[in-house]
Every structure is written in C-alpha cells, then in structure tokens.
Amino acid sequence: MTDDKKLAHLLRQPRRAGLYRLTRPLANALAPAAQAAGFPILGCDLSSCADKADFLDRIAAALRFPEWFGHNWDALTDCLGDLGWLPADGYVIVLANADPFRASAEAAFDTALEIFDEAAQDWANEGVPMWIFVDTGARAARLRELP
C-alpha cells in the first residue's frame, strides 16, 4: 500500500481525526490522500492574520460559511457543527501559515484551536472524520502529531 493510500485510509477513521500539527512531509501527501478519501480539503491562509476578527473573516471565507455567520466564537462553533452547505463524508481543513496569528493573538489562537478540536470530536461521535491540520513551527499543547 502506498503512503497516499495509507494516509487516505487513516483519514477515513473518525476516532483518529482531530487537531494535528502540519509537518512538511504530511503537507506534501495530504491533498492526494484527501482526494483518495473523497474528502474536500479546505485551506485557510493565516499569513499576516493579526487578531480574532481577521481570523474569523478568513475562516468564514475559506469554509464558505453562510451569510448568517455572526463573526464570533459561538457562531464559529455553530458553523463548524453544521456544515450543511458543504455536505461531505469527512473534512480536511488546513490552517496554513498559522504562526503570525499565534504570535499576535495567542489567546485567540488557543480559543480557535479549542473550538476546532471540540468540533472534530463532535463530528467523530457522528461517525464523520474532521481533520484540522495547523501549519505552525510551534508545538501547541492541543496539537497532536501523526507518526
């Protein structure tokens, strides 16, 4: 089995899904594996993201949130828990270039990770894998690493 097939197999497992640090080798394999698993890969570039408002604007655009999105943490929780406008058997979300956001708004960064982690757990309970990969050089407590 190729590495892409192994990763695609892993991506289909809801109980393994969650919040992970995006490493360079993983970044190269992720798109083909998500495609093989039949999951959309949704990327959000956080380069120069400075604060909570900027983050919420970027994530709303990247995940194609509906117009009713309220641009606050509760609305982010609601949208991540619904995704009815983006039906899929699983989700792969990449938060690219996250270090500027982490450096300029650490509390907001940590809150965002907590919300994404909880959403992934809720989806796993429904049998739907939601993978969130965070492109950061830092090792945040919430971020797991794939072997």
C-alpha positions as a printed NumPy array, in Angstrom:
array([[  0.   ,   0.   ,   0.   ],
       [  1.416,   3.428,  -0.956],
       [  1.835,   6.218,   1.562],
       [ -1.055,   8.107,  -0.094],
       [ -3.299,   5.075,   0.328],
       [ -2.209,   4.607,   3.946],
       [ -2.922,   8.251,   4.712],
       [ -6.269,   8.107,   2.862],
       [ -7.178,   5.042,   4.956],
       [ -6.233,   6.926,   8.124],
       [ -8.257,   9.985,   7.077],
       [-11.388,   7.834,   6.874],
       [-11.156,   6.952,  10.587],
       [-13.304,   9.333,  12.665],
       [-11.805,   8.313,  16.011],
       [ -8.299,   9.239,  14.844],
       [ -9.415,  12.594,  13.412],
       [ -8.872,  15.844,  15.255],
       [ -6.355,  18.612,  15.59 ],
       [ -2.83 ,  17.967,  14.285],
       [  0.32 ,  19.912,  13.55 ],
       [  1.034,  20.015,   9.832],
       [  4.561,  18.822,   9.13 ],
       [  6.288,  19.29 ,   5.767],
       [  6.175,  15.591,   4.779],
       [  2.496,  15.471,   5.692],
       [  1.777,  18.662,   3.75 ],
       [  3.065,  17.032,   0.557],
       [  0.909,  13.925,   0.992],
       [ -2.264,  15.491,   2.332],
       [ -4.   ,  16.697,  -0.843],
       [ -3.705,  13.397,  -2.751],
       [ -4.757,  11.438,   0.336],
       [ -7.785,  13.671,   0.958],
       [ -8.759,  13.287,  -2.685],
       [ -8.376,   9.494,  -2.442],
       [-10.555,   9.512,   0.691],
       [-13.168,  11.591,  -1.133],
       [-12.93 ,  14.496,   1.318],
       [-12.758,  18.174,   0.465],
       [ -9.556,  19.894,   1.516],
       [-10.332,  23.367,   2.765],
       [ -7.404,  25.703,   3.213],
       [ -7.248,  28.934,   5.154],
       [ -4.105,  31.047,   4.816],
       [ -3.356,  32.828,   8.083],
       [ -0.315,  34.765,   6.8  ],
       [ -0.375,  38.184,   8.435],
       [ -3.522,  37.299,  10.394],
       [ -3.394,  39.679,  13.324],
       [ -6.438,  39.135,  15.508],
       [ -9.69 ,  37.301,  16.192],
       [-11.755,  39.39 ,  13.747],
       [ -9.285,  38.788,  10.926],
       [ -9.181,  35.06 ,  11.721],
       [-12.976,  34.773,  11.712],
       [-13.193,  36.623,   8.393],
       [-10.61 ,  34.317,   6.829],
       [-12.116,  31.096,   8.162],
       [-15.609,  32.159,   7.09 ],
       [-14.373,  32.692,   3.527],
       [-12.285,  29.506,   3.446],
       [-15.085,  27.264,   4.754],
       [-17.744,  29.118,   2.765],
       [-19.819,  29.941,   5.834],
       [-23.351,  31.186,   5.156],
       [-24.185,  34.891,   5.291],
       [-25.759,  34.49 ,   8.737],
       [-22.325,  33.716,  10.267],
       [-22.062,  36.077,  13.252],
       [-18.26 ,  36.558,  13.316],
       [-17.845,  35.455,  16.945],
       [-16.718,  32.293,  18.722],
       [-20.261,  30.986,  19.257],
       [-21.048,  31.405,  15.566],
       [-17.816,  29.586,  14.662],
       [-18.861,  26.72 ,  16.927],
       [-22.308,  26.646,  15.32 ],
       [-20.977,  26.661,  11.76 ],
       [-18.337,  24.005,  12.394],
       [-21.017,  21.833,  13.965],
       [-23.365,  22.164,  10.995],
       [-21.585,  22.4  ,   7.594],
       [-24.906,  21.605,   5.9  ],
       [-23.919,  23.86 ,   2.99 ],
       [-20.816,  21.72 ,   2.454],
       [-22.   ,  18.098,   2.667],
       [-19.214,  15.511,   2.737],
       [-18.329,  12.171,   4.28 ],
       [-15.374,  13.827,   6.012],
       [-13.427,  17.071,   6.109],
       [ -9.781,  18.086,   5.903],
       [ -9.109,  21.654,   6.999],
       [ -5.656,  23.212,   6.736],
       [ -4.82 ,  26.338,   8.707],
       [ -1.748,  27.418,   6.749],
       [  0.938,  29.813,   7.984],
       [ -0.572,  29.979,  11.486],
       [  2.492,  31.36 ,  13.287],
       [  1.689,  35.065,  12.684],
       [ -1.779,  34.604,  14.192],
       [ -0.367,  32.648,  17.114],
       [  2.293,  35.31 ,  17.747],
       [ -0.009,  38.328,  17.525],
       [ -3.113,  36.916,  19.246],
       [ -2.137,  33.886,  21.296],
       [ -5.346,  33.767,  23.359],
       [ -7.494,  33.925,  20.204],
       [ -5.311,  31.283,  18.552],
       [ -5.766,  28.964,  21.545],
       [ -9.532,  29.558,  21.59 ],
       [ -9.775,  28.808,  17.869],
       [ -7.879,  25.537,  18.331],
       [-10.154,  24.575,  21.216],
       [-13.253,  25.198,  19.082],
       [-11.872,  23.206,  16.151],
       [-10.851,  20.355,  18.453],
       [-14.317,  20.182,  20.005],
       [-15.956,  20.264,  16.562],
       [-13.765,  17.366,  15.416],
       [-14.767,  15.362,  18.493],
       [-18.46 ,  16.099,  17.894],
       [-18.2  ,  15.019,  14.237],
       [-16.332,  11.857,  15.268],
       [-19.252,  10.985,  17.551],
       [-21.434,  11.146,  14.419],
       [-19.012,   8.889,  12.528],
       [-17.672,  11.715,  10.357],
       [-13.94 ,  12.44 ,  10.365],
       [-12.94 ,  16.091,  10.633],
       [ -9.213,  16.648,  10.379],
       [ -7.699,  20.03 ,  11.176],
       [ -4.038,  20.471,  10.297],
       [ -2.303,  23.546,  11.669],
       [  0.818,  24.769,   9.899],
       [  2.934,  26.027,  12.782],
       [  6.507,  25.628,  13.867],
       [  5.396,  25.728,  17.487],
       [  4.308,  22.706,  19.445],
       [  0.984,  23.735,  20.955],
       [ -0.435,  21.517,  23.679],
       [ -3.623,  20.74 ,  21.721],
       [ -1.837,  19.759,  18.52 ],
       [ -1.153,  16.083,  18.039],
       [  1.339,  14.734,  15.533],
       [  0.896,  11.907,  13.096],
       [  3.624,   9.266,  13.285]])
